[in-house]
């Protein structure tokens, strides 16, 4: 349960920080890179929650 809560807090803080930077800079390559990184972040979070760290 702790992994889920801390993971969601971390994801939320990352989205807030990167979202602010993306709104401020408005650079298409940076937006694409951040979307890919976000997809990888969510994939890793879901995989860790389902299978644990050994996954």
C-alpha positions in Angstrom: 0.0 0.0 0.0 2.9 2.3 0.8 4.3 1.8 -2.7 1.0 2.9 -4.3 0.7 6.0 -2.2 4.3 7.2 -2.6 4.2 6.3 -6.3 1.1 8.3 -6.9 2.6 11.3 -5.0 5.8 11.0 -7.0 3.9 10.9 -10.3 1.7 13.8 -9.3 4.7 15.9 -8.4 6.5 15.0 -11.6 3.5 15.9 -13.7 3.1 19.2 -11.9 6.7 20.2 -12.3 7.1 19.1 -15.9 3.7 20.4 -16.8 4.7 23.9 -15.6 8.0 23.7 -17.5 6.2 22.6 -20.7 3.6 25.4 -20.5 6.4 27.9 -19.9 8.8 26.7 -22.7 6.3 25.3 -25.4 9.0 23.4 -27.3 7.6 20.5 -29.3 10.6 18.2 -29.0 10.5 18.6 -25.2 6.8 17.8 -25.1 7.4 14.6 -27.1 10.2 13.5 -24.9 8.2 14.2 -21.7 5.2 12.3 -23.0 7.5 9.3 -23.7 9.1 9.5 -20.3 5.6 9.8 -18.7 4.5 6.6 -20.5 7.6 4.8 -19.3 7.0 6.1 -15.8 3.4 4.9 -15.7 4.4 1.5 -17.2 7.0 1.0 -14.6 4.6 2.0 -11.8 1.9 -0.4 -12.9 4.4 -3.2 -13.3 5.9 -2.6 -9.9 2.4 -2.5 -8.2 1.3 -5.7 -10.0 4.5 -7.8 -9.7 6.6 -6.2 -7.0 10.2 -5.2 -7.4 11.4 -8.5 -8.7 8.9 -8.3 -11.6 
